Amino acid sequence: MAESTIGQPLANGKKPQLDLANAEWLSSSQGRGDVQIAFVEGYIAMRDGRNPDGPALIFTPAEWRAFVLGARDGEFDLT
């Protein structure tokens, strides 16, 4: 059985262009800011909810996990 390539970078290391037009964007009910995420085609998209027509960052599942774990550990806390 072949391994799944969903949510993996392309052969050139880039991520595919995702159609986010019909994505279901989720917002946190805690904290400040308007960060929204959506799960699309095996990837995680993140955008500024105050600017929904602006760009979105696209993460592979491994990148998203590293980001979340870093945030939990305080890696991005302002000093």
Buried (B, 14 or more C-beta within 10 A) or exposed (E): EEEEEEBBBEEEEEBEEBEBEEBEBEEEEEEEEEBBBBBBEBBBBBBBBEEEEEEBBBBBBEBBEEBEEEEEEEEEEEE
